[in-house]
Amino acid sequence: LSPQMRIDIISTMGQMEGTLAAQNMNLDKVGRFAPELQGVLSTASKDFTESTQKIFGLIREDILSERFATAPPDYFALTTKVIDQGYQMMYEVLIPKLEQQLKNRITASQKTLTLDALFSIGIMLLVIYLAMGTYYSVANSVAVFQQGARRLADGDMTVRFVTEGADELHEAGNDFNDMAAAIRSLLVRIQADVGLLRNAAHELSSSSQ
């Protein structure tokens, strides 16, 4: 390995490790806002982190040490597996659980609206004004989340959840944005690292001939 190539690989790994740490931090935040998701998020995050750390270890032990005992197809298979885990965590865990949480929020909001209406017969006009304002605020936020979740499910990794206010749903949306961005950045860096490793293997193969 040339000195510059070694520097590039170490720099890329440092950026990827930072992105992975940010992703796990955001997953923890989402778990605190939604305790019912904490278990499944923790498991998915742990599996993804362990697979990613295996690749980091392999790079240090095999490439940076210049042993080159692992064939390029094996590197490609390992990194592809991690990328698949990232997409699986997004589309099979995060999005379905988020959609279920949003449905629960809609149900809870509808029950709250009904109870408020029954309780506030004596001051009907005031209660209707406040209740409808709250309902439409929550409904608009839920609509934004549903549209964003559908776009994520369709493969649009650039989507952001934009909500107004300072409630728990708004904070959860911000944390989900950060988490999705961290996963997106990590997947991009892994794909870039695959190309870097492939080029390094090709250069070494050419030089050995």
C-alpha positions as CSV (number, residue, x, y, z in Angstrom):
1,L,0.0,0.0,0.0
2,S,1.2,3.5,-0.8
3,P,1.3,6.0,2.1
4,Q,-1.5,8.0,0.5
5,M,-3.7,4.9,0.1
6,R,-3.1,3.9,3.7
7,I,-4.1,7.5,4.8
8,D,-7.2,7.4,2.6
9,I,-8.3,4.0,4.1
10,I,-7.7,5.1,7.7
11,S,-9.5,8.4,7.1
12,T,-12.5,6.6,5.5
13,M,-12.7,4.2,8.4
14,G,-12.7,7.0,10.9
15,Q,-15.5,8.8,9.1
16,M,-17.5,5.5,9.0
17,E,-17.0,4.8,12.7
18,G,-18.2,8.3,13.5
19,T,-21.2,7.9,11.3
20,L,-22.0,4.5,13.0
21,A,-21.7,6.1,16.4
22,A,-24.1,8.9,15.4
23,Q,-26.6,6.4,14.0
24,N,-26.6,4.3,17.3
25,M,-27.0,7.5,19.3
26,N,-30.0,8.5,17.3
27,L,-31.5,5.0,17.5
28,D,-31.2,5.3,21.3
29,K,-33.0,8.6,21.2
30,V,-35.9,7.2,19.2
31,G,-36.0,4.3,21.7
32,R,-36.4,6.7,24.6
33,F,-39.2,8.6,22.8
34,A,-40.9,5.3,21.9
35,P,-40.1,2.7,24.6
36,E,-42.1,0.1,22.7
37,L,-39.6,0.2,19.9
38,Q,-36.5,0.1,22.1
39,G,-36.1,-3.7,22.1
40,V,-36.3,-4.2,18.3
41,L,-34.2,-1.1,17.6
42,S,-31.6,-2.2,20.0
43,T,-31.4,-5.7,18.4
44,A,-31.2,-4.3,14.9
45,S,-28.6,-1.7,15.8
46,K,-26.5,-4.3,17.6
47,D,-26.5,-6.7,14.7
48,F,-25.7,-3.9,12.2
49,T,-22.9,-2.6,14.4
50,E,-21.3,-6.0,14.9
51,S,-21.3,-6.7,11.2
52,T,-19.8,-3.3,10.4
53,Q,-17.1,-3.8,13.1
54,K,-16.1,-7.1,11.5
55,I,-15.4,-5.3,8.3
56,F,-13.4,-2.7,10.1
57,G,-11.4,-5.4,11.8
58,L,-10.8,-7.2,8.6
59,I,-9.5,-4.0,6.9
60,R,-7.1,-3.4,9.8
61,E,-5.9,-7.0,10.0
62,D,-5.8,-7.9,6.3
63,I,-5.3,-4.7,4.3
64,L,-3.5,-2.2,6.5
65,S,-1.2,-5.0,7.7
66,E,-0.7,-5.9,4.0
67,R,-1.4,-9.6,4.6
68,F,-4.1,-9.6,1.8
69,A,-5.3,-13.0,2.7
70,T,-8.9,-12.3,1.8
71,A,-9.9,-12.4,-1.8
72,P,-11.7,-9.3,-3.3
73,P,-15.0,-11.3,-3.9
74,D,-15.0,-12.2,-0.2
75,Y,-14.6,-8.5,0.7
76,F,-17.4,-7.6,-1.7
77,A,-19.7,-10.3,-0.1
78,L,-19.1,-9.0,3.4
79,T,-19.7,-5.4,2.6
80,T,-22.8,-6.3,0.5
81,K,-24.1,-8.2,3.5
82,V,-23.7,-5.1,5.7
83,I,-25.4,-2.9,3.1
84,D,-28.3,-5.4,3.0
85,Q,-28.6,-5.3,6.8
86,G,-28.8,-1.5,6.7
87,Y,-31.7,-1.6,4.2
88,Q,-33.3,-4.4,6.1
89,M,-33.2,-2.4,9.3
90,M,-34.7,0.6,7.5
91,Y,-37.5,-1.1,5.5
92,E,-38.3,-4.1,7.7
93,V,-37.9,-2.7,11.2
94,L,-37.9,1.1,11.4
95,I,-40.5,2.0,8.8
96,P,-43.1,-0.7,9.8
97,K,-42.7,0.2,13.5
98,L,-43.0,3.9,12.8
99,E,-46.1,3.3,10.8
100,Q,-47.6,1.3,13.7
101,Q,-46.7,4.0,16.1
102,L,-48.4,6.6,13.9
103,K,-51.5,4.6,13.7
104,N,-51.6,4.4,17.5
105,R,-51.1,8.1,17.7
106,I,-54.1,8.6,15.4
107,T,-56.3,6.3,17.5
108,A,-55.2,8.0,20.7
109,S,-55.9,11.5,19.2
110,Q,-59.4,10.4,18.0
111,K,-60.2,9.1,21.5
112,T,-58.9,12.2,23.1
113,L,-61.0,14.3,20.8
114,T,-64.2,12.3,21.6
115,L,-63.6,12.5,25.4
116,D,-63.0,16.3,25.1
117,A,-66.2,16.8,23.2
118,L,-68.3,14.8,25.8
119,F,-66.6,16.6,28.7
120,S,-67.0,20.1,27.3
121,I,-70.7,20.3,26.6
122,G,-71.1,23.3,28.9
123,I,-68.4,25.3,27.1
124,M,-68.9,23.7,23.7
125,L,-67.7,26.6,21.5
126,L,-64.4,27.0,23.3
127,V,-63.8,23.2,23.5
128,I,-64.6,22.7,19.9
129,Y,-62.2,25.4,18.9
130,L,-59.3,24.0,21.0
131,A,-60.0,20.3,20.2
132,M,-60.2,20.9,16.4
133,G,-57.0,22.9,16.5
134,T,-55.2,20.1,18.4
135,Y,-56.7,17.5,16.1
136,Y,-55.7,19.2,12.9
137,S,-52.2,19.9,14.2
138,V,-51.7,16.2,15.1
139,A,-53.4,15.0,11.9
140,N,-51.1,17.3,9.8
141,S,-48.0,16.0,11.5
142,V,-49.2,12.4,11.1
143,A,-49.9,13.1,7.4
144,V,-46.3,14.3,7.0
145,F,-45.0,11.2,8.7
146,Q,-47.1,8.9,6.6
147,Q,-46.1,10.6,3.3
148,G,-42.4,10.4,4.4
149,A,-42.7,6.8,5.4
150,R,-44.3,5.9,2.1
151,R,-41.4,7.7,0.2
152,L,-38.9,5.8,2.3
153,A,-40.6,2.5,1.6
154,D,-40.4,3.4,-2.1
155,G,-36.6,3.8,-1.8
156,D,-36.4,7.6,-1.5
157,M,-33.5,8.0,0.9
158,T,-33.5,11.8,0.7
159,V,-36.9,12.2,2.4
160,R,-37.0,14.3,5.6
161,F,-39.8,14.5,8.1
162,V,-40.8,18.2,8.5
163,T,-43.2,19.0,11.3
164,E,-44.0,22.1,13.3
165,G,-44.3,22.5,17.0
166,A,-42.3,21.4,20.0
167,D,-44.1,18.2,21.1
168,E,-42.9,14.7,21.4
169,L,-43.9,13.8,17.8
170,H,-41.9,16.7,16.5
171,E,-38.8,15.6,18.5
172,A,-39.3,12.0,17.3
173,G,-39.4,13.3,13.7
174,N,-36.1,15.2,14.2
175,D,-34.4,12.2,15.7
176,F,-35.7,9.9,12.9
177,N,-34.3,12.4,10.3
178,D,-30.9,12.3,12.0
179,M,-31.0,8.5,12.2
180,A,-32.0,8.1,8.6
181,A,-29.3,10.5,7.5
182,A,-26.7,8.6,9.6
183,I,-27.8,5.3,8.0
184,R,-27.8,6.9,4.5
185,S,-24.3,8.3,5.1
186,L,-23.0,5.0,6.5
187,L,-24.3,3.1,3.5
188,V,-22.8,5.5,1.1
189,R,-19.4,5.3,2.9
190,I,-19.5,1.5,2.9
191,Q,-20.2,1.5,-0.9
192,A,-17.4,3.9,-1.4
193,D,-15.1,1.7,0.7
194,V,-16.0,-1.3,-1.5
195,G,-14.8,0.7,-4.5
196,L,-11.6,1.7,-2.7
197,L,-10.9,-1.9,-1.7
198,R,-11.7,-3.2,-5.1
199,N,-9.3,-0.7,-6.7
200,A,-6.6,-1.5,-4.2
201,A,-7.0,-5.3,-4.9
202,H,-6.9,-4.6,-8.6
203,E,-3.7,-2.5,-8.2
204,L,-2.1,-5.2,-6.1
205,S,-3.1,-7.9,-8.6
206,S,-1.7,-5.9,-11.5
207,S,1.5,-5.2,-9.7
208,S,2.0,-8.9,-8.8
209,Q,1.8,-9.8,-12.4
